[in-house]
Amino acid sequence: MPADPNPPPKKLTLKAAEFESVNTPTGHGGAAVPDPLELLRQNREHEKAHHSIYDQSPAPVKRRSRRNREYLAILLGANLIFALMLFYAPIVALAMMAFFSGGWTWVMLVCFDDY
């Protein structure tokens, strides 16, 4: 009888991974590398012992915001320019006042933070 026309497929597998440790972590002189968290803790203790002035810095002083003053100055200045247009095109000038005032109020009071 001839060979089976539909032989079962071969099961292919990958070779087991073999890793060789080439670079072992060592410090100067072959000593083991210290833990980074331990180094950070030691640095912080050194800072507390020798540089205590940095830990006692005062909180920043809250200064008065210029946002409201600039908002009103630009709003009044732009609406003054639109008011001059009332003589030439009153409907357009009123529409521009309304849209600019609404948009500028949204931008300055909602989108911007104090600065």
C-alpha positions as CSV (number, residue, x, y, z in Angstrom):
1,M,0.0,0.0,0.0
2,P,1.3,3.5,-0.8
3,A,2.3,6.1,1.8
4,D,-0.6,8.0,3.5
5,P,-1.6,10.8,1.1
6,N,-2.6,13.1,4.0
7,P,0.0,12.5,6.8
8,P,-0.6,14.4,10.1
9,P,1.2,17.7,10.3
10,K,4.5,17.9,12.1
11,K,4.5,19.7,15.4
12,L,7.0,22.5,15.2
13,T,8.4,24.0,18.4
14,L,11.0,26.6,19.3
15,K,14.2,25.6,20.9
16,A,14.3,26.4,24.6
17,A,15.8,29.8,25.3
18,E,19.3,29.7,26.7
19,F,20.7,33.0,28.2
20,E,24.2,33.4,29.3
21,S,24.9,36.1,31.9
22,V,27.6,38.2,30.5
23,N,27.5,41.5,32.4
24,T,26.9,41.0,36.0
25,P,25.9,44.1,37.9
26,T,28.9,45.1,40.1
27,G,30.1,48.4,41.4
28,H,33.7,49.6,41.7
29,G,36.0,46.9,42.9
30,G,33.5,44.1,42.3
31,A,31.1,45.1,45.0
32,A,27.4,44.6,44.5
33,V,25.4,47.5,43.1
34,P,23.4,49.2,45.8
35,D,19.6,49.5,45.6
36,P,18.5,52.8,43.9
37,L,15.8,53.4,46.5
38,E,18.3,53.0,49.2
39,L,20.6,55.5,47.5
40,L,17.7,58.0,47.3
41,R,16.9,57.5,51.0
42,Q,20.5,58.1,51.9
43,N,20.6,61.3,49.8
44,R,17.5,62.6,51.4
45,E,18.9,62.0,54.9
46,H,22.1,63.8,53.9
47,E,20.0,66.8,52.6
48,K,18.0,66.9,55.8
49,A,21.2,66.9,57.9
50,H,23.3,69.4,55.9
51,H,20.9,71.5,53.9
52,S,17.9,72.1,56.2
53,I,17.4,75.6,54.8
54,Y,15.8,74.0,51.7
55,D,13.2,72.2,53.8
56,Q,12.1,75.5,55.5
57,S,11.4,77.6,52.4
58,P,8.3,79.8,52.8
59,A,5.2,79.2,50.8
60,P,4.9,81.4,47.7
61,V,3.0,84.5,48.2
62,K,-0.3,84.7,46.3
63,R,-0.3,87.8,44.2
64,R,-3.4,89.6,42.9
65,S,-4.5,88.4,39.5
66,R,-4.5,90.8,36.5
67,R,-7.1,88.8,34.7
68,N,-10.2,90.8,35.7
69,R,-8.5,94.2,35.0
70,E,-7.4,93.1,31.6
71,Y,-10.8,91.5,30.8
72,L,-12.6,94.8,31.6
73,A,-10.1,96.9,29.7
74,I,-10.2,94.9,26.5
75,L,-14.0,94.4,26.8
76,L,-14.6,98.2,27.2
77,G,-12.1,99.1,24.5
78,A,-13.5,96.8,21.9
79,N,-17.1,97.8,22.7
80,L,-16.1,101.4,22.4
81,I,-14.8,100.7,18.9
82,F,-18.1,98.9,18.1
83,A,-20.1,101.8,19.5
84,L,-18.4,104.1,17.0
85,M,-19.7,101.8,14.3
86,L,-23.3,102.3,15.5
87,F,-23.5,105.4,13.2
88,Y,-22.6,103.5,10.1
89,A,-24.1,100.0,10.6
90,P,-26.2,99.8,13.8
91,I,-27.3,96.1,13.3
92,V,-23.9,94.9,12.6
93,A,-22.3,96.9,15.4
94,L,-24.8,95.5,17.9
95,A,-24.3,92.0,16.7
96,M,-20.5,92.4,17.0
97,M,-20.8,93.8,20.5
98,A,-23.0,90.8,21.5
99,F,-20.8,88.2,20.0
100,F,-17.5,89.7,21.1
101,S,-18.7,90.3,24.7
102,G,-20.0,86.7,25.0
103,G,-16.9,85.1,23.5
104,W,-14.5,87.3,25.4
105,T,-16.3,86.6,28.7
106,W,-16.2,82.9,28.0
107,V,-12.5,82.9,27.1
108,M,-11.4,85.1,30.1
109,L,-13.6,83.8,32.9
110,V,-14.0,80.1,31.9
111,C,-11.0,79.1,29.8
112,F,-8.2,81.1,31.4
113,D,-7.0,80.6,35.0
114,D,-5.7,83.4,37.1
115,Y,-2.4,84.7,35.9
